[in-house]
Amino acid sequence: MNNLVSTSWLSYREKINNKFPEYYKYLNSPASEDEILHLQTVLGYEIPAEMKTLYRLNNGESTKGRGVFYGLQFLSLSEVERNWLSWKEIIENGLEDFNDFCTSYPEGVIQSVYAHEKWIPLMHDGGGNHIGIDLAPDVNGCVGQIINFGRDEDEKCVLASNLGELLKLLDTKLAENIQATSELDDDRRDMFALDNTHLSDALKAIVKSK
């Protein structure tokens, strides 16, 4: 699984560098072991090995970045911490008014709650919505599944079974995107969006079409 993370990310990163250098240039250097340990101390639990593999390659992107994941920003470990602490405060203030609207797709795979301390944000859209790792799945889910969550994400969906599979899917879709736009005019050739919509919505559509 960790090998899938590294090979998929390196392939995706190379395509970004070649096709969208204005996104690539904001990627951060690898995270240090001290930075990884610090995040684990803040969270109070160990982060998954596949997440460590990814961050040992790049510690997210600069906050000035344009969103290397189809417009969603790849959070640095310090930004993972900052966003997670914000959600922790929301959880501690009580979720009773929010949980009733939350659903899981497939049913019984993601806990039907607004937020959870064992959901680790990896990406965000700048508007309070994330794609991240779920370490506390519902009865039919799997630890490490990739889900959407956030302010506007009442419908939680398993977007990939693990981080490696998500990166593999994004890399495959990027290759298809580059091929499909190669014949377009210059103004449209550099469009960087998956199916011209929010990444979470595009991934939900892919999952539900299977």
N, C-alpha and C positions, 0 to 999 in steps of 0.2 A: 504493500500500500504506500509506504514512504517513497519507494522508487517511482511509483506512478505519480506522486506529488511532484518530485523533482523533475522527472522527464517531461511531464505535461507543462509545468510552470516554465521550464527553460525553453520549451518549444514555443509557448505562448509569448514569452518575453522577447524571444528573437523576432517573432512576427511583428510585435509592437514596435520594436526598435527599427525594423525595416520599413514598416508601413505608416506608423504613427509616432515618429520620433518625439513629437511635442508632448506625448504622454509618457514615453519611456524615460525621458530625461529627468523626471521628478522621482523616479524610484530611489529609495534609500539603499544604503549599503547594508550588508548582513547584520542581523542582530547579534549582540554579544551574549554569552552564556549568562552574564550578570543581569542583563536586561530580561532574559527569559525567566530567570530565577526570581527577579523582582516582581514580575507580573504574577507569577504563581503565588508569591507571598501575599500580594494584594487580594487575589481571588480566593485564596484559602484552599486551593486544590491544584493538582498537576494538570497542565494543559496537554492535549493529545500529542503523541509523537509526530503525527503527520503535520500538525500545526508548527511544531518546532522545526521540522524539515523545511517548511516553506519560509519561515522567518530567518532561518540560517542562510537562506539565499538572498532574501531582500526583506528588510524591516519596514514593509509597507512603502508608502510613498509620502512625499512632503505634503503638508497641508495646503501648499500652493498647487499641488497636482490637479490635473483635469479629470481624474477618475479613470485609472488604467483598466478597470473592469467594466467596460462598456458604459462609462460615465459614473460608475460607483467608485468611490475612493477606497483604495487598499489601505486599511488603517495600520499605522505604525503601532508598536507595542504600547507606547505612551498614550496613543489615541484609543487603543483598545481599552486600556485602563480607565481613561477619562470617561468614555462612553459607558463602560460597565458600571462605574461608580454612580453615574447619573441614573442608570436603570435600578441599581441597588437602592438608591434613595427613594425612587418611585415605589418600589416593592415594599419598602419598610413603611411607607406612608399609607399602604393599603390599596389593594386592587379590586375591592368588592364591586366598584361601580364599572369596572372594565371587563372583568372575566366573562360575564354573561354573553358578550357579543363574540367571543372567540371560538373558532372552529379549527378542526384539524383535517387535512387532506393528505393521505387517506384517513378515515376516521379511526381514532384510537391509537394513532402513531405519534402525534405531538400533543403534549399536555394543553388542554384548552384554557390557557391562562394568557393574560396580556403580556406578562414578562416573567422571567425566571433567572435566578442567580447563576444557573449553570447553562445559560445561553451566552456564548462568547461571540461578540460582534467582530467580524473580520472586514466587512465593507459597510459603507453608508452612503446615503444619497444627499446628505446635507440637510435633509428635512425630517430627520428622526426615524428613518427606516433603515433596516440592516439585513444583510445576509450573514449568517454565522453558523457556528457549530453548536449542536444540541447535545449536552451531556446528561440530560435528564428526560429521556423520551417517555412517552406514555407506554401502556402495556404492550402494544404491538410494534413499537418503534425500536430503533437500534442506537446505541450510544455512538456519537460521532456523526450522526446524520446531519445534513446541511439543510437549514430552514430559513425562511424569511420571518422577520418579526419587526415590530416598531409601531410608531404612532398611527400609521394608516394601514397596518397589516393585521387586521382582525382574523382574516383567513390565513392561517399558517399552513404551509405546504412543504412536504419533503422534496427539496429541489434536486438532491443527489444523495446517494447512500453514504458517501463520505467525501472528504476534501479532495482526494485524488480523483474520484469520478467527476466531481464538479469541474476541476481544472482541465481534465481531459475533454469534457463536453465543451467548455469555453474555448479551448484550443481548436477543437474540430469546427465549431461554429465560426471562429475567426478565420480559419482557412477558407471556409465556404463563403464568408462575407467578402474576403479579398478577391476571390475568384469571381464572384457575382458582380462586383463593382469595377472590375478591371476594364470593362467595355464602356463604362459611363463617362460622361463629360467631366471635366476637371472640377466643376463646382460640386458634383455629387460623389466623386470618387473617394473623397476623404471622409465620408460620413462614418461615424463610429458609434453605432447603436445596434443592438440585437433585435431584429424584427421591428425596428423603429419605435420601440416602446421601452418602458422601465425594465431593467434587467430582471427584477423579481417577477414581473408580469410575463415577460417572455419565457422565463424558465418554467413558470407555472403552466403556461400553455403547452410547452414541450412535454412536461410530465403528464398532463391530462390527456394528451393526444395519443399516448402509448396504449 
